[in-house]
Amino acid sequence: MLLVVIAVVAGRQDSSPAVSVEQTQSLMASEEYVVLDVRTTQEFDGELGHLPGAVLIPVQELEQRISELEQYKGKKIIAYCRTGNRSGKATSLLNQKGYDVVNMLGGMVEWNEKKLPAIYNR
């Protein structure tokens, strides 16, 4: 089940499909999903860790590097970041480009608060 979220941020309305961290964990275990981390390399390797098997493309580089995702065009993608803001932007952009993407609400902050498994490079 997908949750569609409409958020108003600084007068800008954003509507993108979204999932909770718990839904993300279930989807990763039961279905074939690609997880896309849109944080910086430092954040990916930092204290919050990252999801197993995640593809890293920082959101500020996403438009220039979108060809790297071509192999995942027919698959479902879960985008995430620190709290869900940048991944919301990435979700909107990628869905406009024909990808099937959902945003993980709460990001790695909430993932860690729920003590869900992550990869730590510390």
C-alpha positions as CSV (number, residue, x, y, z in Angstrom):
1,M,0.0,0.0,0.0
2,L,1.4,3.4,-1.0
3,L,0.7,6.6,0.8
4,V,0.4,9.8,-1.3
5,V,1.5,12.8,0.7
6,I,0.8,16.4,-0.2
7,A,3.2,18.8,1.6
8,V,3.3,22.5,1.5
9,V,6.8,23.8,2.1
10,A,7.5,27.6,1.8
11,G,4.4,28.0,-0.4
12,R,5.4,25.2,-2.7
13,Q,3.0,22.3,-3.0
14,D,4.7,18.9,-3.5
15,S,2.8,15.7,-4.2
16,S,4.8,12.5,-4.5
17,P,4.2,8.9,-3.6
18,A,5.7,8.0,-0.2
19,V,6.3,5.2,2.2
20,S,7.2,5.0,5.9
21,V,10.4,3.5,7.1
22,E,8.5,0.4,8.2
23,Q,6.9,0.0,4.8
24,T,10.4,0.5,3.2
25,Q,11.8,-2.3,5.3
26,S,8.9,-4.6,4.4
27,L,9.2,-3.8,0.7
28,M,12.9,-4.4,0.7
29,A,12.4,-7.8,2.3
30,S,9.4,-8.9,0.1
31,E,9.8,-7.3,-3.3
32,E,12.5,-6.3,-5.7
33,Y,13.2,-2.6,-5.0
34,V,16.2,-0.5,-5.8
35,V,17.1,1.9,-2.9
36,L,18.5,5.3,-4.0
37,D,20.3,7.4,-1.5
38,V,20.3,11.1,-2.6
39,R,22.5,12.4,0.3
40,T,26.2,13.4,-0.1
41,T,29.0,10.9,0.0
42,Q,30.0,12.2,3.5
43,E,26.4,11.5,4.8
44,F,26.3,8.1,3.1
45,D,29.5,7.1,4.9
46,G,28.5,9.1,8.1
47,E,27.0,8.4,11.5
48,L,23.5,7.6,10.2
49,G,24.7,4.9,7.8
50,H,22.9,3.8,4.7
51,L,20.5,1.1,3.5
52,P,21.9,-2.2,2.4
53,G,22.5,-2.2,-1.4
54,A,21.8,1.5,-1.8
55,V,22.8,3.3,-5.0
56,L,24.3,6.7,-4.1
57,I,23.6,9.7,-6.3
58,P,23.5,13.0,-4.5
59,V,20.3,15.0,-5.3
60,Q,22.4,18.0,-6.6
61,E,24.0,15.6,-9.2
62,L,20.8,13.7,-10.0
63,E,19.9,15.4,-13.3
64,Q,23.4,15.2,-14.6
65,R,23.8,11.5,-13.6
66,I,20.3,10.2,-14.4
67,S,21.7,7.9,-17.1
68,E,23.1,5.8,-14.2
69,L,19.6,4.9,-13.3
70,E,18.6,3.7,-16.8
71,Q,19.1,0.1,-15.8
72,Y,16.5,0.5,-13.1
73,K,13.8,2.1,-15.4
74,G,11.5,-0.9,-15.2
75,K,12.0,-1.4,-11.4
76,K,10.5,0.3,-8.4
77,I,12.8,2.7,-6.7
78,I,12.7,3.9,-3.0
79,A,14.5,7.3,-2.7
80,Y,15.7,8.4,0.7
81,C,17.9,11.0,2.3
82,R,18.4,12.3,5.9
83,T,14.8,13.3,6.7
84,G,12.8,12.9,3.4
85,N,13.1,16.5,2.0
86,R,15.7,15.9,-0.7
87,S,14.4,12.5,-1.5
88,G,11.0,14.1,-2.1
89,K,12.5,16.4,-4.7
90,A,14.3,13.4,-6.3
91,T,11.1,11.4,-6.3
92,S,9.2,14.2,-8.2
93,L,12.1,14.6,-10.7
94,L,12.5,10.9,-11.4
95,N,8.7,10.3,-11.7
96,Q,8.5,13.1,-14.2
97,K,11.3,11.3,-16.2
98,G,9.3,8.1,-16.3
99,Y,10.8,6.2,-13.3
100,D,8.6,4.4,-10.7
101,V,9.8,6.1,-7.5
102,V,8.5,6.5,-3.9
103,N,9.9,8.7,-1.2
104,M,10.9,7.2,2.2
105,L,9.4,9.6,4.8
106,G,11.5,10.4,7.8
107,G,14.8,9.3,6.0
108,M,17.7,7.9,7.8
109,V,17.0,9.9,11.0
110,E,13.7,8.0,11.5
111,W,15.3,4.7,10.2
112,N,17.9,5.0,13.0
113,E,15.3,6.1,15.6
114,K,13.4,2.9,14.9
115,K,16.7,0.9,15.2
116,L,16.3,-0.7,11.8
117,P,19.3,-2.4,10.2
118,A,21.8,-0.1,8.3
119,I,25.3,-0.3,7.0
120,Y,27.8,1.8,9.0
121,N,31.3,2.7,7.5
122,R,32.7,4.1,10.7
